[in-house]
C-alpha cells in the first residue's frame, strides 16, 4: 500500500512547541541596516540548535525568465553582500551570467524565522574565488575538482571513478586550481525578516536600499 500524501500532510504540525520557540520581535528595536540583524538572527539560530542554518535556497532565472531554485551554502555576509560559490559553467552559473540577479531564502524553523534577500549578483575576482575554495575542506575541493556540475551523467560508476581521482588530487595538492569555481556576491536591494507568531500575527520587516540609507517598512503577514 502506497503512502497517502494528503493524510501525511494533515498529520504534520508547523512550529510544534516541543521543538520550536517563537521569540517576540519588536521591529522598532531593529538596527538601521539589515546585516547586523541578520548576523544576530543567524547566531541565535545556531545557539537554538537549528540544523544547518547556513544552508539557503538560491533562486535564479534562465534566459527566458523561467525560475529555478536549489539549496546552497552561505559562504559569508558582509558589506559587500551575501556570498555563495559554484562553477560558472554549472546551470546556476550560466543563469547568473545571463541574468545576474537572484534571491536567497533562509528558514530556521526552530525559531519560526525566515530571511529573504534579493539583489544583483556579481562574481568576485578569480583569485578570491580560489582562496575561498582552498580555505574549505578536502571534500569541498574534491567535489569542485570533480567538475561537470549539472551535465548529464552516464552512470554512477563513472561518477565514482572521477570522484575517486578528484579526492586523490585534493589530498595530494590542496592548492589545486579549479578555474571554473566562482565566488558570487549578492548585494541586496531588499531584505525581509519574518518572525512567526503562534496566533498567526507574524511580524514582517522589510529593508529597502535607498541612495544614502536603508528604508524600513512593515508588511502584512
Secondary structure, DSSP 8 states (H G I E B T S, - for coil): ----HHHHHHT--SS-TTT-------GGGS-SSHHHHHHHHHHHHHHTT-TTTTEEEEEEE-TT--EEEEEEE--EEETTEEEEEEETTSHHHHHHHHS-EEEEEEEEGGGTEEEEEEEEEEE--HHHHHHHHHTS-HHHHHHHHH--TTS--S-HHHHHHHHHHHHHHHHH-TT---TTEEEEEEEEEEEEEEE--TTS--EEEEEEE-SSSEEEEEE--
